[in-house]
Amino acid sequence: MKLVVLLKRLPDLVEDLEVDDSGKALDTEFLKFTLNEFDDYALEEALLLKEATDGELTVIALDGEDVDKMLYTALAKGADKALKIENAGEASGNRGLAGIFAKVVSSLPHDLVLTGVQSAEDIDGQLAPMVAAILDEPCVEVVTQVATADGGVSIHKEYSGGVVAEFEIDTPAVVGIQASRQAPRYAPVSKVRQIQESTTLETVAGSAADTSVFTVVQMTPPETGGGAQMLGNIGELIKVLESKGVI
Amino acid sequence: MLTTPERIAFVLLVLVCGGLAFTGFRNIIRIVRRGAPADRSDNLVARFVRAIVDVGLQRTVFKARPVVSLFHGFIFFGFSFYLLVNINDILEAFVEGWSTIGGGPIASAFNLFSDLFSVLVLIGMVMLLLRRFVQKPKSLNFNPSVKLHAKVTAGGVRFDSLIVGVFILLHVGSRWLGTALHLAEKGHGDTWLPTASLASIPFRGLSAGALETGIHACWWLAMGLIVLFLPYFPRSKHLHLMVAPVNLALAKKTPRGELAAVANSSQPGAEALTDLPWTQLLDSYACIMCNRCQDACPAHASGTPLSPAALEINKRYYANEHSSTLATGNGSSPKLLDFAITEDAVWSCTSCYACVEVCPVGNEPMMDLIEMRRSLVFEGKMADEVAEVLRNLDEKGNSFGDSARKRARWTKALDFKIPDARKQPVEYLWFVGDFASFDPQSQEVSRAVAGLLHEAGIDFGILYEGERSAGNDIRRVGEEGLFDALAEQNAALLAECEFDKIFTTDPHTFNALKNEYGPYAGAGQYQVVHYSTLLVELLETARLPVKAPLTGRATYHDPCYLGRYNRGFDAPRDVIRASGVELVEMPRNRENSFCCGAGGGRIWMKDHEDVRERPSENRIREALALGEIDYFVVSCPKDLTMYRDAVKTSGNEGKIEVVDIVDLLSRAMREGDQKRMEAAA
């Protein structure tokens, strides 16, 4: 089975995020970048699938700071090939990103494309369906398990309330991974270093999105609220409501 | 004198048994040589002289179990002397007229020694057999979940011990009895053979023929038995008497706190038995299976499946069972996890070094575990929570997963600014470490240390967000590559700073910087001191005046990486005494200190489900057994958390206060006992 995993790097949220002087973007001077957590699950699920089917796994990411290490780490974990998309320009939003990814994926023989169901920059989980739409392939989101079935792929999709549905889809297809069956494996630093010394990353030229783009007008930190007050009993609640003139 | 047929029989027996024994010994040498390389070729003469002196004085044996060690001493000294006795007895059998009885002063002295040592060996051996088979101490058992070779479960070690015990009793007993019969033959006692003379009295009435037959029988039981025992020797734990001195001589002589480098970086650590360094293969042949390491092991004491003793015993039993295939290298080398130990036991180790410290024969079971961890980590096999911490350390340089930029946040509450050692020269560079930087309780101690040093006018600085974990526990988890990366980054930053000495409050950081940064910074590049040493210096030069000496009683816990590893025993105690309190020692102190359970990366892992009592709770129980104790004093950031938690989880809240040495000192410089009085009120 030929597998492709789309990886995204994101600002590490343990850092304090600040808006830069332009007021339209994050100040990246002190930002650290890290792999999108859900993409890590997608990679783990793909690795499990690769091991089970003796498949071939390619990971793809857009060039940028710390991307090389991210790709070498994926190779150290067991991916067969890592592609770095260069000169794609700044992807504008997930629509733009989906276009860049889809163009590269379309040139690769593949049975299944996996990516994180969402990311901090894509809370509503649009990337997987948009890539699928551009490739004209079926898509399932919020996937917690992928396995091979007769002629196709069996997929567990999670619904709210703990309900899980099992799908069978024809390949090629795109899935958005919610969780992997096991925690993402650890790639030992020495293995990553060895891979780094013995392998060169393959690069492909990306083409900037040929779709409509949006422009950022303004970026501001969220307004902080006044905080919460813990009340001891219903009497106190009535007093507060009275003082606010609600009752 | 033996008859001619007897002599021929003896020579034939020596040839046959010697030949069989030779194969056994040759296999052992071949197996040990299959291990990974380890260089022990330095100072060979000094190594062996030292080992012989240590063995001769039984120094390593007397580290624990004094009574048992005394009986062992009886047997050891007796058996050593018996080398001469055996030579004499062969001469007696083969040289016409050779006898020491009634000889000159040397012969008489020889007789006296052999007579007394015979009795001592017999007493020692009987006592040890009574201990094992009648008293049956719990220390000879293993936790139920410890992996054991089938033959060990079936009582192999007991059976081996019985054979060895009976062999010694028969060998020495018959020789002694034979001497008594010789005296009975002569019809009188001998001043130089007091006990044999006494024993000869009942035999004096026997006929000359009967006595002669008895003498021959005794000779064969004494000497023939030794020869007969030879082929069994390489398979028995009794082999320790030969291998232990060699093992002690070839022990690792580099600092205790410096782990051996990875031998093969493309396949680090040990998955199979023969992946272990040869010195650690030799360990299992030196092992006398006394379980002292298990006694000292905090993981075993808390109920986990880890027994360092079982590890060595399993290695040995496996090697005995497969000696010819292992020796020739035919077939694949077996995986340690298949026969020696379970994976959860490998991860139960706190790297406290107690097993290595106590071992009378110089074994290093802990190093096997480190080698196995290296291999497991390289294959990505570890608990999810460990993987998470390692990822954090790789990405952020600290185990807390916090932003590197927040490393020095603890300094913000100080009323002065600590100089940035990256920007200005300082006398003391304070390498703070993860725990003292990020853990809220330890941050208070860090601030107290900063305050005292500031008050004393010490010129010190920190690395702010430039510092990364020193990597001590990362290395003990087995993540050699990550340790490498962290050490390189830290050493590169330190190379840009100007300072005289490094100090730290964290013994783990202290150990790594002191013992393991040589390859990154150049050996001896850093002069590293623990803050306890620095505080003592300031106390001695009266730069930290104690105005309100404390009263009350305190006990002190030696952190493994300060105490056992680096022998920093006295400075923390001096600080405690300077504060005015009375210091009461726990039974397990100094090099015998009992680990809190946090080391070797254990602090990042969940408790094993078999844990009955955490090591830290065990330690608090030990402290409370001393009677009225006000302070449980620590000098390690991890200990502060471990023991404050343990006081709560063991239901002893309010009974004892866990404090850092610097807490006691600051109180003695300021409000004195006030705080404790208030707490009591």
Interface residues (C-beta under 8 A of the other chain):
Chain A: D12 V14 E15 D16 F30 K32 T34 K77 A183 P184 R185 Y186 A187 P188 V189 S190 K191 V192 R193 Q194
Chain B: S265 S266 P268 V377 F378 G380 M382 D384 V386 A387 L390 R391 D394 E395 K396 G401 D402 S403 A404 R405 E479 E480 G481 L482 D484 A485
